Amino acid sequence: MNKRILIVPLLFAVVLAGAEAQTVSGRFVTSVLGWERQDDAAGNSTGHLRGYEQMQLSLSAGNFSFSTSMLGSTDFGEQMENDPQLRLFNASLLWKNIGGLADLKLGRQAIFGGVNYGTIDGAHLRLRPADGVEVIGYAGGLTPPSQRTDFFHNLDHNWQAGAHVLLYLIPDVKLGLSYMNRHRETTPFQALRLDGQLAPFTTTVDYGSRANQYGSLDAAYTRGDLWLFGRVDYDFNFERMSRAELAATYQVSPTLGLSLDLAHREPTIAWNSYFALLESSANQEAVLGIDYRVLPRLTLHARVSTVMYDDESAARVSLGASNKYASIMYTKDVSYDGDLDAFNLNLTYPVFDGMFVPHIGAVYSSYALAENLEKTSTWAAVAGAMVRPWPVLSFDVQGQYMTNKIYKSDMRVFARANFWFSEVFGAAKQEGRP
């Protein structure tokens, strides 16, 4: 029954393929990642060569379109649990501009906007009832955590629904009001408890499926070189404000830009999670940024940030410079759990009209996990290149090397081939339309 749901959008895609005025586009990515894993302190290790095949496909005709994205993987060296694996990220049918008022999407799809996030197997409706007003609503079953290709597993306990209202009624101002309710089942387990006479007994612990329920109000203002944003989230399950945020950017002059971010965050914990039983506290974060262009192709960057907890605090300073092909950055972290100094360098330069793009990078970091511990260091380097012999085909290869006190040497190799295609069929092509 569940897998029939996947067949429905595929059948629509076949129907679209038989109609006129269709556009088909897609991308295939074949990649391999090889590495050696140290399994124990005696130095025993295993080699891995993991292969991936990713497919993205989009087919459109008139107001209908079908899109899908999936990834298959397996290990050619040491097989892992559940290999080979297939992950389905998206398989949805979109019907646009229904009656000039609405868009409807059915199938597996990612949800993002306001306080909403996640992936569902269900329906997403976008309405435009009046000028400057947009109303979004959705509902469906939660996808499995591994994004397997089965659908609606225990739908009564694994579902998500939400809404998002956007208002553009005031010039330069966007207002948003959103709501999300998510249920995800947990696995009951047996545990020992004490009865009234302090005698132990075994009982079944089941936290139910009530997981996350948030409401949010946000506002954005843009005028000239000024951008302001504010947001407040409320957690209905824990009955507390879960997040408050204020951000601003201002381009003082053509060469000088400023940014400021202030945030208050409660830990994001599901209501039915074991971690909800533990004591937790909020944190506050402030970030001030400056970008100054000293030359037409050279910009200096500076960031100062701090995170404040109930009894502790942490601070970070970042200084760097960048242009179109290179960047260098220094970062200094000081917190209750130690300090860190890190340098980062990246160089990329395209040659032969972009057909060959080599790149190199290096990272050095020195850190200590507590004030009374000796500092240790890590070196890492990366080198690779992209070759694009034709616009539809490219190859990437990258090698990574790292050494520190735990791993004397760690080497990894990544290679990838990309193939793009886009074709127009039927009436659209005959009439010269895109």
VOGU-3710 file (C-alpha; in Angstrom, 3 decimals, decimal comma):
1> mnkrilivpl> 0,000/0,000/0,000  2,665/2,475/1,006  4,853/1,963/-2,032  1,905/2,639/-4,270  2,121/6,231/-3,080  5,541/6,483/-4,727  4,163/5,056/-7,953  1,524/7,812/-8,232  3,894/10,707/-9,001  5,916/8,433/-11,255
11> lfavvlagae> 2,777/7,673/-13,268  2,121/11,400/-13,526  5,639/11,800/-14,845  4,971/9,191/-17,514  1,776/11,018/-18,480  3,706/14,288/-18,711  6,291/12,589/-20,874  3,522/11,752/-23,333  2,184/15,298/-23,439  3,591/18,063/-25,584
21> aqtvsgrfvt> 5,855/20,945/-24,516  8,038/19,116/-22,010  11,394/19,968/-20,499  13,600/17,255/-19,054  16,720/18,078/-17,083  18,857/16,164/-14,655  22,219/15,400/-13,181  24,097/12,185/-12,449  26,972/12,196/-9,978  29,234/9,167/-9,542
31> svlgwerqdd> 31,743/9,424/-6,699  34,036/7,283/-4,586  35,652/7,987/-1,211  38,527/5,904/0,084  40,005/5,948/3,564  41,697/3,752/6,162  40,089/3,470/9,601  42,026/2,665/12,762  39,914/0,124/14,658  41,773/-0,178/17,966
41> aagnstghlr> 44,700/1,150/20,006  46,928/-1,697/18,750  46,937/-0,108/15,315  44,716/-2,619/13,504  42,871/-0,946/10,675  40,451/-1,608/7,818  40,360/-0,063/4,361  37,201/1,368/2,873  36,237/2,337/-0,662  32,726/3,697/-0,612
51> gyeqmqlsls> 30,855/4,364/-3,857  27,942/6,749/-4,361  25,551/7,303/-7,252  23,308/10,372/-7,046  20,512/11,190/-9,466  18,513/14,415/-9,823  15,698/14,484/-12,388  13,139/17,153/-13,285  10,381/16,911/-15,872  7,956/19,769/-16,583
61> agnfsfstsm> 5,062/20,386/-18,945  2,863/23,477/-18,651  1,843/24,001/-15,034  2,924/20,498/-14,002  6,367/19,344/-13,007  7,853/16,269/-11,395  11,205/16,225/-9,618  13,152/13,590/-7,739  16,522/13,217/-6,056  18,041/10,024/-4,649
71> lgstdfgeqm> 21,375/8,574/-3,566  22,593/4,977/-3,638  25,748/3,863/-1,838  27,725/0,790/-0,878  31,207/-0,063/0,370  33,462/-2,054/-1,972  35,951/-2,704/0,827  34,352/-3,545/4,174  30,555/-3,754/3,893  28,672/-1,736/6,507
81> endpqlrlfn> 25,332/-2,549/8,096  22,392/-2,105/5,680  24,650/-1,927/2,597  23,772/-1,323/-0,182  21,674/1,711/0,810  19,197/3,849/-1,148  18,113/7,263/0,199  15,193/9,076/-1,411  15,383/12,833/-0,717  12,581/14,050/-2,951
91> asllwknigg> 9,892/12,630/-5,272  7,103/15,152/-5,778  4,603/16,374/-8,310  3,920/20,142/-8,471  0,766/21,681/-9,932  1,330/25,446/-10,258  -1,075/28,356/-10,549  -4,342/26,498/-9,869  -7,083/29,011/-10,679  -4,453/31,744/-10,473
101> ladlklgrqa> -4,481/31,359/-6,673  -2,620/28,275/-5,542  0,261/25,826/-5,990  -0,070/22,200/-4,825  2,809/19,767/-4,302  2,318/16,047/-3,521  4,884/13,419/-2,553  8,158/13,339/-0,603  9,427/16,897/-0,146  11,560/19,093/2,098
111> ifggvnygti> 9,750/21,643/4,277  11,425/24,937/5,166  10,062/28,330/6,183  9,562/30,199/9,441  9,704/27,681/12,280  9,025/24,733/9,926  11,725/22,289/8,870  12,026/18,619/7,955  10,966/16,202/5,216  7,472/14,738/4,814
121> dgahlrlrpa> 5,548/12,374/2,575  2,407/14,397/2,046  0,833/17,557/0,616  2,010/21,192/0,550  -0,409/23,961/-0,493  0,560/27,592/-1,193  -2,342/30,097/-1,493  -2,324/33,741/-2,649  -5,788/34,926/-1,541  -5,000/38,671/-1,943
131> dgvevigyag> -2,225/41,009/-2,998  0,555/40,969/-0,407  -0,795/37,878/1,397  0,548/34,341/1,096  -0,695/31,365/3,125  1,162/28,035/3,237  -0,108/24,834/4,811  1,190/21,272/4,756  0,715/17,860/6,378  2,117/14,383/5,951
141> gltppsqrtd> 3,974/11,428/7,381  7,537/11,859/8,599  10,194/10,247/6,466  12,309/7,572/8,159  15,565/8,968/9,626  17,578/7,078/6,993  15,234/8,392/4,245  14,380/4,881/3,161  11,953/4,339/0,333  9,067/3,118/2,496
151> ffhnldhnwq> 6,225/5,504/3,316  3,787/6,204/6,155  5,274/3,873/8,771  2,941/4,040/11,799  1,406/7,257/10,473  -0,616/7,810/13,682  2,661/8,358/15,578  4,947/9,738/12,839  3,477/12,853/11,266  4,060/16,578/10,900
161> agahvllyli> 1,769/19,491/10,054  2,253/23,227/9,962  1,461/26,577/8,415  3,196/29,802/7,456  1,507/33,162/6,745  3,520/35,871/4,949  2,376/39,495/4,762  3,827/42,150/2,420  1,285/44,852/3,260  3,757/47,513/4,509
171> pdvklglsym> 6,374/48,884/2,088  9,872/47,416/2,715  8,506/45,134/5,477  7,851/41,387/5,460  5,944/39,813/8,367  5,745/36,087/9,009  3,703/33,937/11,392  4,395/30,189/11,466  3,459/27,024/13,394  4,767/23,444/13,407
181> nrhrettpfq> 3,604/20,273/15,203  5,688/17,108/14,901  5,060/13,628/16,297  7,756/10,943/16,074  7,418/7,656/17,909  10,090/6,415/20,284  11,041/2,831/21,059  9,632/1,650/24,419  12,136/-0,082/26,695  12,209/-2,069/29,938
191> alrldgqlap> 13,654/-0,416/33,057  13,891/-1,025/36,793  11,923/1,293/39,090  11,182/1,376/42,826  7,696/0,881/44,236  6,277/2,474/47,403  8,240/0,063/49,603  11,470/0,826/47,630  11,415/-2,635/46,083  12,652/-2,770/42,465
201> ftttvdygsr> 10,288/-3,866/39,723  10,488/-3,947/35,919  8,259/-1,655/33,926  7,876/-0,521/30,310  8,887/3,100/29,638  7,154/4,728/26,667  7,565/8,478/26,085  4,912/8,536/23,328  5,177/10,390/20,017  4,718/14,026/21,091
211> anqygsldaa> 8,007/15,591/19,904  8,210/19,270/18,806  5,578/22,025/18,686  6,667/25,589/17,922  5,108/28,908/16,971  7,083/31,832/15,570  6,736/35,495/14,639  9,354/37,157/12,433  9,772/40,500/10,677  12,274/41,804/8,122
221> ytrgdlwlfg> 12,874/45,391/6,980  14,980/46,329/3,963  15,648/49,849/2,759  18,667/51,012/0,825  21,805/49,632/2,446  20,037/48,693/5,704  18,591/45,252/6,513  16,930/44,403/9,851  15,526/41,066/10,999  13,821/39,942/14,207
231> rvdydfnfer> 12,323/36,626/15,269  10,730/35,088/18,372  9,913/31,354/18,738  7,707/29,765/21,405  7,835/26,093/22,441  4,262/24,941/23,208  5,402/21,583/24,632  7,776/23,070/27,227  5,700/26,314/27,504  8,679/28,679/27,145
241> msraelaaty> 10,303/31,035/24,644  12,759/28,847/22,743  14,535/31,468/20,625  14,819/35,220/20,146  16,989/36,743/17,447  17,877/40,210/16,178  20,155/40,720/13,159  21,226/43,749/11,136  23,562/44,609/8,262  24,460/48,091/7,034
251> qvsptlglsl> 26,665/49,116/4,119  28,206/52,288/5,547  30,081/53,083/2,327  30,990/51,243/-0,902  34,027/49,837/0,926  32,763/49,335/4,508  30,037/46,950/5,711  28,867/46,186/9,279  26,840/43,290/10,681  25,386/42,478/14,114
261> dlahreptia> 23,654/39,311/15,375  22,109/38,860/18,842  20,452/35,611/19,852  18,905/33,850/22,858  18,493/30,082/22,451  17,058/27,273/24,554  18,362/23,779/23,733  16,373/22,173/20,913  15,093/19,014/22,609  12,147/16,852/21,621
271> wnsyfalles> 9,446/16,486/24,287  9,674/12,673/24,153  13,480/12,578/24,213  15,441/11,120/27,117  17,437/14,388/27,153  14,272/16,256/28,135  14,673/14,666/31,588  18,095/16,287/32,076  18,653/19,781/33,381  19,514/22,298/30,660
281> sanqeavlgi> 19,907/26,047/30,339  19,775/28,691/27,630  22,667/30,587/26,088  23,078/34,062/24,637  25,239/34,866/21,616  26,450/38,175/20,157  28,435/38,568/16,910  29,853/41,812/15,478  31,330/41,750/11,959  33,253/44,248/9,793
291> dyrvlprltl> 34,149/43,874/6,103  36,460/46,474/4,539  37,504/46,444/0,870  41,008/47,901/0,743  41,513/47,148/-2,973  39,042/46,363/-5,753  39,858/42,638/-5,386  40,912/42,446/-1,730  38,581/42,535/1,274  39,518/42,342/4,955
301> harvstvmyd> 37,188/40,566/7,394  36,895/40,750/11,178  34,441/39,004/13,510  34,137/39,171/17,302  31,651/36,897/19,053  30,779/35,684/22,515  28,503/32,976/23,916  27,244/33,352/27,481  25,982/30,465/29,607  24,681/30,580/33,175
311> desaarvslg> 28,120/30,289/34,799  30,547/30,270/31,880  31,298/32,097/28,675  33,241/31,652/25,429  34,719/34,137/22,976  36,024/34,005/19,402  38,004/36,471/17,279  38,430/35,910/13,528  40,643/37,969/11,222  41,174/37,335/7,538
321> asnkyasimy> 41,404/38,516/3,978  39,949/37,217/0,712  39,677/37,887/-2,967  38,146/35,986/-5,858  40,753/33,187/-5,837  42,251/33,018/-2,341  41,473/33,447/1,343  43,430/33,366/4,595  41,918/33,354/8,080  43,110/33,306/11,691
331> tkdvsydgdl> 40,770/32,265/14,506  41,251/32,496/18,261  38,814/30,674/20,574  38,826/31,033/24,367  36,228/29,214/26,446  35,667/27,301/29,662  36,749/24,050/27,972  40,113/25,267/26,636  41,424/27,499/23,872  42,357/27,177/20,206
341> dafnlnltyp> 44,468/29,020/17,626  43,867/28,126/13,976  45,110/29,274/10,557  43,300/28,481/7,312  44,546/29,049/3,743  42,778/28,299/0,427  43,866/28,953/-3,170  41,840/28,321/-6,348  42,633/29,568/-9,839  40,820/28,577/-13,076
351> vfdgmfvphi> 42,850/28,202/-16,259  42,068/27,336/-19,903  38,765/29,273/-19,763  37,661/27,373/-16,673  38,242/23,896/-18,132  40,874/23,164/-15,461  40,525/24,500/-11,890  43,216/23,378/-9,412  42,938/24,168/-5,705  45,064/23,713/-2,585
361> gavyssyala> 44,430/24,399/1,077  46,070/24,006/4,480  44,954/24,196/8,105  47,062/24,423/11,261  45,489/24,401/14,691  46,915/24,381/18,208  44,542/23,627/21,053  44,142/22,546/24,664  40,963/21,118/26,159  41,604/22,696/29,592
371> enlektstwa> 43,812/25,398/31,106  46,110/22,918/32,869  46,664/20,676/29,831  49,524/20,894/27,351  48,641/22,209/23,913  48,604/19,849/20,948  48,604/20,628/17,261  47,027/19,349/14,044  48,141/19,790/10,451  45,811/19,210/7,525
381> avagamvrpw> 46,282/19,738/3,806  44,057/19,343/0,784  44,859/19,398/-2,937  42,716/18,672/-5,959  41,432/19,786/-9,302  38,292/19,990/-11,420  38,418/19,174/-15,116  35,516/20,149/-17,382  36,264/18,931/-20,932  32,688/19,677/-22,058
391> pvlsfdvqgq> 29,971/21,856/-20,471  27,876/18,765/-19,593  30,679/16,703/-18,053  33,184/17,373/-15,283  35,553/15,378/-13,088  36,722/16,247/-9,568  39,494/14,641/-7,566  40,727/15,663/-4,116  43,250/14,274/-1,649  43,178/15,069/2,089
401> ymtnkiyksd> 45,972/14,521/4,605  45,962/15,084/8,365  48,376/14,389/11,208  47,971/14,862/14,949  48,835/13,104/18,208  46,098/10,503/17,716  46,524/9,778/13,999  50,159/9,897/12,878  48,876/10,162/9,323  45,360/10,065/7,906
411> mrvfaranfw> 44,956/10,042/4,120  41,689/10,210/2,176  40,928/10,381/-1,533  37,696/11,583/-3,109  36,811/11,418/-6,815  33,616/12,439/-8,594  32,169/12,575/-12,118  29,232/14,900/-12,950  26,969/14,705/-15,983  24,245/17,288/-16,657
421> fsevfgaakq> 21,559/17,236/-19,320  18,581/19,393/-20,329  16,300/18,781/-23,282  13,138/20,412/-24,604  10,614/18,283/-26,457  7,250/18,770/-28,146  5,495/22,052/-28,933  7,805/24,187/-26,785  10,813/23,235/-28,887  8,938/23,596/-32,164
431> egrp> 7,822/27,104/-31,218  11,322/28,061/-30,037  10,259/28,539/-26,442  12,773/27,808/-23,660
//
